[in-house]
Amino acid sequence: MSWLAGFRPINLRTGAIEAAGRHLSGNALADLAASHRADPHRMVRQRVLEIYVQRFPHQALTPLSDALLDASASIRQYARYYLEQMGEGGFLKRYRELAEGGETRILQAGLRGLGDIGEPRDAQLILPHLASPSSKTRRLALRALGHVAPAVHREHFLAALEDEIPSNSRMAADIVSEDLDDSSLGRLLNVYIHTRHHHTRAVVLQIFDNLEFWSRLEYLLRAATASHDHHPHPELNERIAGYLTHWASRVNYVYTTPSASQRESVEASLGAVSADFPSGLVGVIREILERKG
């Protein structure tokens, strides 16, 4: 049985191995480190690597090499740094080879590495994995593609908003949000209208809620119009009303005015959906438009 088995809370497990690092030495410490290289807790695995680097540098090569494939980005970074100090390299080549295929666990490790240090040309290696039956593989491929070539492959991220797994949809939304233009916003609205996933509509609304002040109002109301026309849903209306209420609360911090096209879009949307929201909220929006116009 593991020496740390009795220390179930992570803070106790971490504290225990830190204490062992201070008070044990020689074979006892080396055996402890070896037995916990694959500990389920990241902080314990990190401390084990530190023990190897600081106390047993002559034995550190294998643990550090294995840690290149760790699920934790911080541990992978730590391993690459100290392996470079030891004159080791070829990390990107190794990640590419792993991501080319084979056992799911292995190619996922390769995708993690490409998500850390991949280059634009690695996109062609990553793209096929966006269609993987494994939701985890798709998520890792999204992260990797978002690192190596986010702007070039915008359509793939927009498509991934409709992933059946909410966490994958949210990751795609985070990447899409980094580089938006009018074309992307129109495409997002189209996704909102036509998707069959409620969670996809929720993440699109979150993207709209993070736009600049007047674009935020325009696209939240356009989404409300789409909900009214295509997918009437009380929860969506409540969510949009909450975003609009927060929007209105920020008006005193805004010194810009809406463009003519934004004003026209907002007024048309308000006319279509005013019955779906509290009259007071609609009145506040109209008052802000008049005051800021």
Secondary structure, DSSP 8 states (H G I E B T S, - for coil): --TTTT--SHHHHHHHHHHHHHH--HHHHHHHHHHTTT-SSHHHHHHHHHHHHHH-GGG-HHHHHHHTT-S-HHHHHHHHHHHHHTT---HHHHHHHHHTSSSHHHHHHHHHHHHHH--GGGHHHHGGGGG-S-HHHHHHHHHHHHHH-TTTTHHHHHHHTT-SSHHHHHHHHHHHHTS--HHHHHHHHHHHHH-S-HHHHHHHHHHHHTS-HHHHHHHHHHHHHHHHHH---HHHHHHHHHHHHHHHHTGGG------HHHHHHHHHHHHHHGGGS-HHHHHHHHHHHHHH-
